[in-house]
Amino acid sequence: MKKKFILSGIAMVACCNVFAGGILTNTNQSAHFGRMMAREASTEIDAVYTNPAGTSLLSDGFHFSFTNQSAFQTRTVTSTNPIFALNGGDATKTFEGKASAPIIPSLQAVYKKGDWALSGSIAVVGGGGKATFDLGLPSFEVLSGSAVGVVNQLTPMTQLKANQYSVEQHMEGSNFIYGAQLGGAYTINEMFSAYVGFRLNIAHNNYEGYLRNLKLNLTPASSDVYSPQLVDASAILTAAAAAITDPVTRNQVAIMSKASSAEGARLSSAQNGWGVAPILGVNFNYQQRLNIGLKYEFKTAIDVENNTKIDDTGLYSHGVNTPYDVPALFTAGASYKIIPAMQVSLGYHHFFDSDAKMSNDKQKYAGSTNEYLAGIEYKINRLFLISAGGQITNYGLSDEFQRDLSFSCDSYSLGFGGAVNVSENVRLNIGYFWTTYADYTVNAPDAAAGKLTNNSTIKDVYSRTNKVFVVGVDFRF
């Protein structure tokens, strides 16, 4: 029996972030990003995250910024597999997942006194949404349809055959990484300042899913016409599982058997873990006109532990630890005031994805993520400011990295917005940005050629949409 019954939708579940940034990292921690994006050389309150050494250029006193972001995303897998045609439809099916996070707050604060600036923040630094696939996933569907092949392999013994199936499926998952950052910046001289700090990252993942009411049109092998009636095949599948020696294949067939009931094969599991990442930063400022910021965040080593209530898959055993590192990140940026009222900015992000340990050594297929940012802002008068910016994200991923519930696509983002100085010490920031993704196609291996091929009849096409609304208020005293 072929070992192709891979329930990758459960085995590799990990909800991607619904924000901008790398595979696990959210780089938009304030409304300033949403309205301009290129903030790596910021010397305003949002520099707490984007350019922490730049906080040394704030005025003496207390500075605070509170932001809420509302993110809405769809993730669509258009999958082609001959098995799907056995479910009374076409060989190509579309599976759509919706992720929404209407309330994602963040808080940043700085106390500046003389040459010192003490800063801190609390934010969702990774993930941030809940994805729901009401019609399941391609990997679920393939597993269910494979029951037809299992029954037909047993035809000589059971004198039964089948060529159709039906199943009910559902999958949802959420992923949040909460971050608490603390550190200090010191003004070395008129041009240079430096920062040392750390971030405590706390990861929480939750997965819920089921396969149920799997039915087949069991038909006597002697009949020339297949039965139109779909019935429970759990008895045959249970017998098949008991006769299989390979543990992986046996487990997959056992899942099919459980899925044949009304209760079905279910998963209800949460994962929790934490880690600490040191952060270093340097800022250069020339005559309050040119500013350059550099930051390096070390890798956060995290192992998440399963807290499992129900696991009919055998893949999320209670108490088992799984690596879930947040990759190291290097950022660089420069801003320049063309005229006192107009400033342009450039930024760069590099994520060291392949150095961050992941489940099943998935990082081997990750490479590195690079992002390029640009932005401009213009002060209309002392009350109003407008801004806009963009970001290009390129992932260095191979096909083996992508999964139907966990995939990343190269993209570009555009954002715009503005700010209103409500008073001398209070500013309101508003922004909106959207992301356009390039489709990513993964073809199944060609057994004859021993490699991936564009002519394969089995493939997945991954696509996404994303839009984020941001609003925040800055104040100081």
WOGIBEL-V234327 format. One record per residue. N is the residue number from 1. RES is the residue in one letter. PHI is phi in whole degrees, -180 to 180 (* if undefined). Layout:
n=N res=RES phi=PHI
n=N res=RES phi=PHI
//
This chain:
n=1 res=M phi=*
n=2 res=K phi=-67
n=3 res=K phi=-91
n=4 res=K phi=-109
n=5 res=F phi=-85
n=6 res=I phi=-101
n=7 res=L phi=-91
n=8 res=S phi=-66
n=9 res=G phi=-62
n=10 res=I phi=-93
n=11 res=A phi=-63
n=12 res=M phi=-118
n=13 res=V phi=-59
n=14 res=A phi=-167
n=15 res=C phi=-72
n=16 res=C phi=-71
n=17 res=N phi=-67
n=18 res=V phi=-102
n=19 res=F phi=-110
n=20 res=A phi=-90
n=21 res=G phi=136
n=22 res=G phi=-82
n=23 res=I phi=-61
n=24 res=L phi=-118
n=25 res=T phi=-100
n=26 res=N phi=-95
n=27 res=T phi=-97
n=28 res=N phi=-97
n=29 res=Q phi=-108
n=30 res=S phi=-155
n=31 res=A phi=-67
n=32 res=H phi=-61
n=33 res=F phi=-65
n=34 res=G phi=-59
n=35 res=R phi=-95
n=36 res=M phi=-144
n=37 res=M phi=77
n=38 res=A phi=-79
n=39 res=R phi=-119
n=40 res=E phi=-69
n=41 res=A phi=-117
n=42 res=S phi=-63
n=43 res=T phi=-122
n=44 res=E phi=-102
n=45 res=I phi=-62
n=46 res=D phi=-70
n=47 res=A phi=-64
n=48 res=V phi=-50
n=49 res=Y phi=-97
n=50 res=T phi=-76
n=51 res=N phi=-153
n=52 res=P phi=-58
n=53 res=A phi=-67
n=54 res=G phi=-71
n=55 res=T phi=-65
n=56 res=S phi=-67
n=57 res=L phi=-93
n=58 res=L phi=-72
n=59 res=S phi=-73
n=60 res=D phi=-62
n=61 res=G phi=126
n=62 res=F phi=-97
n=63 res=H phi=-131
n=64 res=F phi=-135
n=65 res=S phi=-144
n=66 res=F phi=-120
n=67 res=T phi=-131
n=68 res=N phi=-123
n=69 res=Q phi=-121
n=70 res=S phi=-119
n=71 res=A phi=-115
n=72 res=F phi=-135
n=73 res=Q phi=-142
n=74 res=T phi=-119
n=75 res=R phi=-129
n=76 res=T phi=-122
n=77 res=V phi=-117
n=78 res=T phi=-99
n=79 res=S phi=-112
n=80 res=T phi=-118
n=81 res=N phi=-159
n=82 res=P phi=-55
n=83 res=I phi=-60
n=84 res=F phi=-61
n=85 res=A phi=-65
n=86 res=L phi=-79
n=87 res=N phi=-101
n=88 res=G phi=74
n=89 res=G phi=-142
n=90 res=D phi=-92
n=91 res=A phi=-73
n=92 res=T phi=-113
n=93 res=K phi=-130
n=94 res=T phi=-112
n=95 res=F phi=-118
n=96 res=E phi=-114
n=97 res=G phi=-116
n=98 res=K phi=-114
n=99 res=A phi=-121
n=100 res=S phi=-138
n=101 res=A phi=-145
n=102 res=P phi=-70
n=103 res=I phi=-129
n=104 res=I phi=-132
n=105 res=P phi=-86
n=106 res=S phi=-148
n=107 res=L phi=-134
n=108 res=Q phi=-128
n=109 res=A phi=-147
n=110 res=V phi=-141
n=111 res=Y phi=-117
n=112 res=K phi=-111
n=113 res=K phi=-147
n=114 res=G phi=63
n=115 res=D phi=-86
n=116 res=W phi=-111
n=117 res=A phi=-139
n=118 res=L phi=-96
n=119 res=S phi=-133
n=120 res=G phi=-159
n=121 res=S phi=-154
n=122 res=I phi=-131
n=123 res=A phi=-160
n=124 res=V phi=-87
n=125 res=V phi=-94
n=126 res=G phi=-158
n=127 res=G phi=68
n=128 res=G phi=113
n=129 res=G phi=-149
n=130 res=K phi=-123
n=131 res=A phi=-102
n=132 res=T phi=-125
n=133 res=F phi=-109
n=134 res=D phi=-66
n=135 res=L phi=-103
n=136 res=G phi=78
n=137 res=L phi=-136
n=138 res=P phi=-55
n=139 res=S phi=-64
n=140 res=F phi=-63
n=141 res=E phi=-64
n=142 res=V phi=-63
n=143 res=L phi=-61
n=144 res=S phi=-64
n=145 res=G phi=-65
n=146 res=S phi=-66
n=147 res=A phi=-62
n=148 res=V phi=-62
n=149 res=G phi=-65
n=150 res=V phi=-61
n=151 res=V phi=-63
n=152 res=N phi=-69
n=153 res=Q phi=-70
n=154 res=L phi=-96
n=155 res=T phi=-53
n=156 res=P phi=-58
n=157 res=M phi=-91
n=158 res=T phi=-93
n=159 res=Q phi=60
n=160 res=L phi=-128
n=161 res=K phi=-143
n=162 res=A phi=-155
n=163 res=N phi=-145
n=164 res=Q phi=-143
n=165 res=Y phi=-149
n=166 res=S phi=-145
n=167 res=V phi=-158
n=168 res=E phi=-107
n=169 res=Q phi=-145
n=170 res=H phi=-158
n=171 res=M phi=-148
n=172 res=E phi=-146
n=173 res=G phi=-150
n=174 res=S phi=-133
n=175 res=N phi=-143
n=176 res=F phi=-133
n=177 res=I phi=-120
n=178 res=Y phi=-90
n=179 res=G phi=-123
n=180 res=A phi=-123
n=181 res=Q phi=-108
n=182 res=L phi=-148
n=183 res=G phi=-176
n=184 res=G phi=-140
n=185 res=A phi=-113
n=186 res=Y phi=-131
n=187 res=T phi=-83
n=188 res=I phi=-77
n=189 res=N phi=-155
n=190 res=E phi=-64
n=191 res=M phi=-109
n=192 res=F phi=-115
n=193 res=S phi=-142
n=194 res=A phi=-135
n=195 res=Y phi=-137
n=196 res=V phi=-136
n=197 res=G phi=-163
n=198 res=F phi=-154
n=199 res=R phi=-132
n=200 res=L phi=-90
n=201 res=N phi=-107
n=202 res=I phi=-119
n=203 res=A phi=-100
n=204 res=H phi=-141
n=205 res=N phi=-120
n=206 res=N phi=-141
n=207 res=Y phi=-130
n=208 res=E phi=-137
n=209 res=G phi=-168
n=210 res=Y phi=-158
n=211 res=L phi=-123
n=212 res=R phi=-150
n=213 res=N phi=53
n=214 res=L phi=-71
n=215 res=K phi=-132
n=216 res=L phi=-127
n=217 res=N phi=-91
n=218 res=L phi=-61
n=219 res=T phi=-132
n=220 res=P phi=-56
n=221 res=A phi=-60
n=222 res=S phi=-77
n=223 res=S phi=-81
n=224 res=D phi=-91
n=225 res=V phi=-122
n=226 res=Y phi=-74
n=227 res=S phi=-66
n=228 res=P phi=-82
n=229 res=Q phi=-94
n=230 res=L phi=-98
n=231 res=V phi=-133
n=232 res=D phi=-67
n=233 res=A phi=-117
n=234 res=S phi=-62
n=235 res=A phi=-63
n=236 res=I phi=-66
n=237 res=L phi=-67
n=238 res=T phi=-64
n=239 res=A phi=-64
n=240 res=A phi=-65
n=241 res=A phi=-62
n=242 res=A phi=-66
n=243 res=A phi=-91
n=244 res=I phi=-89
n=245 res=T phi=-90
n=246 res=D phi=-70
n=247 res=P phi=-66
n=248 res=V phi=-67
n=249 res=T phi=-65
n=250 res=R phi=-61
n=251 res=N phi=-64
n=252 res=Q phi=-66
n=253 res=V phi=-69
n=254 res=A phi=-63
n=255 res=I phi=-64
n=256 res=M phi=-59
n=257 res=S phi=-64
n=258 res=K phi=-64
n=259 res=A phi=-67
n=260 res=S phi=-77
n=261 res=S phi=-91
n=262 res=A phi=-69
n=263 res=E phi=-75
n=264 res=G phi=81
n=265 res=A phi=-90
n=266 res=R phi=-123
n=267 res=L phi=-137
n=268 res=S phi=-144
n=269 res=S phi=-146
n=270 res=A phi=-125
n=271 res=Q phi=-129
n=272 res=N phi=-138
n=273 res=G phi=-172
n=274 res=W phi=-151
n=275 res=G phi=-164
n=276 res=V phi=-124
n=277 res=A phi=-122
n=278 res=P phi=-68
n=279 res=I phi=-134
n=280 res=L phi=-123
n=281 res=G phi=-149
n=282 res=V phi=-137
n=283 res=N phi=-130
n=284 res=F phi=-125
n=285 res=N phi=-132
n=286 res=Y phi=-122
n=287 res=Q phi=54
n=288 res=Q phi=57
n=289 res=R phi=-119
n=290 res=L phi=-109
n=291 res=N phi=-133
n=292 res=I phi=-128
n=293 res=G phi=-123
n=294 res=L phi=-129
n=295 res=K phi=-146
n=296 res=Y phi=-133
n=297 res=E phi=-103
n=298 res=F phi=-71
n=299 res=K phi=-61
n=300 res=T phi=-98
n=301 res=A phi=-82
n=302 res=I phi=-132
n=303 res=D phi=-115
n=304 res=V phi=-96
n=305 res=E phi=-105
n=306 res=N phi=-71
n=307 res=N phi=-118
n=308 res=T phi=-104
n=309 res=K phi=-94
n=310 res=I phi=-138
n=311 res=D phi=-146
n=312 res=D phi=-83
n=313 res=T phi=-90
n=314 res=G phi=75
n=315 res=L phi=-110
n=316 res=Y phi=-127
n=317 res=S phi=-60
n=318 res=H phi=-61
n=319 res=G phi=88
n=320 res=V phi=-78
n=321 res=N phi=-99
n=322 res=T phi=-131
n=323 res=P phi=-66
n=324 res=Y phi=-150
n=325 res=D phi=-70
n=326 res=V phi=-93
n=327 res=P phi=-62
n=328 res=A phi=-65
n=329 res=L phi=-140
n=330 res=F phi=-115
n=331 res=T phi=-128
n=332 res=A phi=-143
n=333 res=G phi=-156
n=334 res=A phi=-142
n=335 res=S phi=-129
n=336 res=Y phi=-144
n=337 res=K phi=-89
n=338 res=I phi=-65
n=339 res=I phi=-137
n=340 res=P phi=-53
n=341 res=A phi=-93
n=342 res=M phi=-127
n=343 res=Q phi=-130
n=344 res=V phi=-115
n=345 res=S phi=-140
n=346 res=L phi=-129
n=347 res=G phi=-147
n=348 res=Y phi=-147
n=349 res=H phi=-125
n=350 res=H phi=-132
n=351 res=F phi=-102
n=352 res=F phi=-90
n=353 res=D phi=-62
n=354 res=S phi=-70
n=355 res=D phi=-93
n=356 res=A phi=-98
n=357 res=K phi=-68
n=358 res=M phi=-131
n=359 res=S phi=-56
n=360 res=N phi=56
n=361 res=D phi=56
n=362 res=K phi=-62
n=363 res=Q phi=-63
n=364 res=K phi=-61
n=365 res=Y phi=-107
n=366 res=A phi=-93
n=367 res=G phi=69
n=368 res=S phi=-139
n=369 res=T phi=-103
n=370 res=N phi=-125
n=371 res=E phi=-129
n=372 res=Y phi=-126
n=373 res=L phi=-129
n=374 res=A phi=-149
n=375 res=G phi=-156
n=376 res=I phi=-146
n=377 res=E phi=-139
n=378 res=Y phi=-137
n=379 res=K phi=-88
n=380 res=I phi=-65
n=381 res=N phi=-159
n=382 res=R phi=-70
n=383 res=L phi=-100
n=384 res=F phi=-118
n=385 res=L phi=-138
n=386 res=I phi=-122
n=387 res=S phi=-155
n=388 res=A phi=-157
n=389 res=G phi=-171
n=390 res=G phi=-149
n=391 res=Q phi=-145
n=392 res=I phi=-113
n=393 res=T phi=-119
n=394 res=N phi=-120
n=395 res=Y phi=-93
n=396 res=G phi=-98
n=397 res=L phi=-97
n=398 res=S phi=-100
n=399 res=D phi=-59
n=400 res=E phi=-65
n=401 res=F phi=-76
n=402 res=Q phi=-75
n=403 res=R phi=-134
n=404 res=D phi=-70
n=405 res=L phi=-105
n=406 res=S phi=-133
n=407 res=F phi=-145
n=408 res=S phi=-129
n=409 res=C phi=-127
n=410 res=D phi=-55
n=411 res=S phi=-158
n=412 res=Y phi=-134
n=413 res=S phi=-123
n=414 res=L phi=-129
n=415 res=G phi=-140
n=416 res=F phi=-155
n=417 res=G phi=165
n=418 res=G phi=-171
n=419 res=A phi=-140
n=420 res=V phi=-127
n=421 res=N phi=-83
n=422 res=V phi=-63
n=423 res=S phi=-151
n=424 res=E phi=-62
n=425 res=N phi=-115
n=426 res=V phi=-131
n=427 res=R phi=-129
n=428 res=L phi=-105
n=429 res=N phi=-113
n=430 res=I phi=-135
n=431 res=G phi=-156
n=432 res=Y phi=-148
n=433 res=F phi=-142
n=434 res=W phi=-131
n=435 res=T phi=-124
n=436 res=T phi=-107
n=437 res=Y phi=-106
n=438 res=A phi=-87
n=439 res=D phi=-62
n=440 res=Y phi=-120
n=441 res=T phi=-108
n=442 res=V phi=-117
n=443 res=N phi=-96
n=444 res=A phi=-72
n=445 res=P phi=-62
n=446 res=D phi=-87
n=447 res=A phi=-60
n=448 res=A phi=-73
n=449 res=A phi=-84
n=450 res=G phi=71
n=451 res=K phi=-155
n=452 res=L phi=-74
n=453 res=T phi=-141
n=454 res=N phi=-71
n=455 res=N phi=-93
n=456 res=S phi=-64
n=457 res=T phi=-88
n=458 res=I phi=-122
n=459 res=K phi=-159
n=460 res=D phi=-124
n=461 res=V phi=-114
n=462 res=Y phi=-98
n=463 res=S phi=-147
n=464 res=R phi=-146
n=465 res=T phi=-134
n=466 res=N phi=-158
n=467 res=K phi=-145
n=468 res=V phi=-136
n=469 res=F phi=-106
n=470 res=V phi=-131
n=471 res=V phi=-147
n=472 res=G phi=-153
n=473 res=V phi=-130
n=474 res=D phi=-109
n=475 res=F phi=-149
n=476 res=R phi=-145
n=477 res=F phi=-159
//
